[in-house]
Amino acid sequence: MHFPEDFRHLEERDNIPTPLLGLPTGVIQERFECLDCHKAYFTFSGLAKHRQLHCQWQCHKYFSCKYCEKEYVSLGALKMHIRTHTLPCVCKLCGKAFSRPWLLQGHIRTHTGEKPFSCPHCSRAFADRSNLRAHLQTHSDIKKYHCKSCSKTFSRISLLSKHEETGCCPLS
């Protein structure tokens, strides 16, 4: 396979959890790296799209937002940004507006009380997938946050902060 000179094709083992990739452990991942900023991509098309940004910034081709000072190198990126000003997705229950349909959908759960994201380890459930992800860390054996006053360890920094705020450990 031939690639333009300003692209570097690398093969390396990634430390990405294999369940996220759906690949067996030890599979070599192809990586494509930008020589300007060293950002790496899994596909050549991803790198090519990224390279357009470098070219467009250097050529000073900008799309300006009519609502604020922001500028974008693609019309698509500008259109996505404009939604943050126009907020087209409106909650019929309270009138709160959102830029994206999925943000509105998450908001509606505050009205309905729906919690579709369940923990497979305990009975807790969450309205938002990111809250479930954070909760899942509490079940992890990896506890990388250590209290400076006692021997307790925590899987999330927020849990360590809460522990320290309770004042259960006298400060040294």
N, C-alpha and C positions, 0 to 999 in steps of 0.2 A: 504494500500500500504506500502511495506517495503522498506526502504532506508538504504544504508550502514551507519555505525556509524559516519563516518567523514563528512556526509552531514546533514545539518539542513534544514528541510522542514518548511517554514513559510507561513502563510496566512496573507496578509495585504492589506489595500486599498492603491492603488497607485495614485499619482497625475498626471498621464499621461493623456493628453487631450483625451477624449473618441472618438472624430472623428478619431484620429490616430489609435486607437485600433479597432474601429468598434464595440464597446460594449456600452451598456447603462450605464449611470452614476451610480456609486455605486457598480458595479460588483466587487466581490473580486477576486484578482489576486493571483494565487499560485506563490510563489517565492522559489527558491532553492539557498541557500547561502553556499559559500565555507568557511570552518572553518579556513583555513590558512590565507586568505587575505580579507574575508568578501565581496567579489564581489558576487552580486546576479544575478540569471538568471531566466527567465520565464519558462524554461523547464528543466527537469532532464537531458536530453541529452546535452543541452548547458552546464550545470554544469559539466557533466562527461567529455566532451571535454576539458573544462577549467582545470579540475583536472589532465588530462594527462600532461599538461604543468608543473605543480608542480612536478609530478613524474619524468618526463624526465629531468628537470633541476637538480633535486636531484641525478639522476643516471648519470649525465654528458653525456647524449646522445645528441650530437650536429651535425648539418649539417652546414658546413662552406661554405661561398660564395667564389668562386675562384677569384672574381673581387675586393673584399674589405674584411675588417676584421669582418664583421657581421656573427653571428652564429644563427641558428634557431633550435627549438626542433622538427620540423616536416619537412619532405621533401617537402610537399606541400607549406609550408610557404617560404622555400628557393626558390622554383621554381617561386613563385610569386615575390619575391624580385629580382631575376636574371633579370626579365623583365625590371627592372628600369635601368639596365646596357645595355641590348641589344636593347631596344626601337624598337620593331618589327613593330609598326604601324606608317607608314610614310605618310605624306600629299602629294598627287600627285600634288598639286598646288604650294607649296613652299618648300617642302622637309623637313619640321620640323617633328621630330620623337617623338613618345609617347609610353608609356609602356602599355597602355590599349586602346582598341577600342573606348570606350565611351569618353576618353579624346580627341582622334583624331576627333570623331564626333562633340564634342563641339568646337574644333578648327576650323573645316571646316565652322562653322557658322560665324566665323570672316571674311571669304572670301565671303560667300553668303549673309550675312546680315539677315539671317533667325532668327526670334525671336518667337519660338513656345510656350513660356510660358507667358500667358496673365494674367493680374491682373483682378479678377472678380469685383473689385470695381471702377476701372478707366480705362483709355485707354492705360496705359503703358504695354509694352511687353518686354520680356527679352530672351536672347539667352541661358541663364543658369538658371536651376531651383533654385539654391542657391541664385541667385540674386533676383528672384521673392520672395523667402521666406523672404529675408531681407526687400524687399520693402513692403511686406504685413504687417510688423510691423508698418509701418507709418499709416496704417488704424486702428490700434488697439487703444482701449481706454486706454490701460495700457502704461503709460509714466513714466518709472522708473528712467530716467536720468534727473537730475535737474541742471540748470545753477546756479552757486554759486553767480552770480552777479545780476540776475534778476529772475523773477518768471516763466520763460519759462521752459517747460518740453519736453522731447523727448523720442521717443520709441526705438531709437538706440543710442549707444555711439558715433558712427561715425557722427550722426547728431548733437549731443551736441558738439563734437570737432569742427566741421565745424562752428557752431554758435559762439563758443568761438574764433576761428581764425579770424572771420570777424571783431572782435573788436567792435561790436555793444554795448557791455556793458563795461563801464570803470571798470578796475580792482580795487578792494577795497584795 
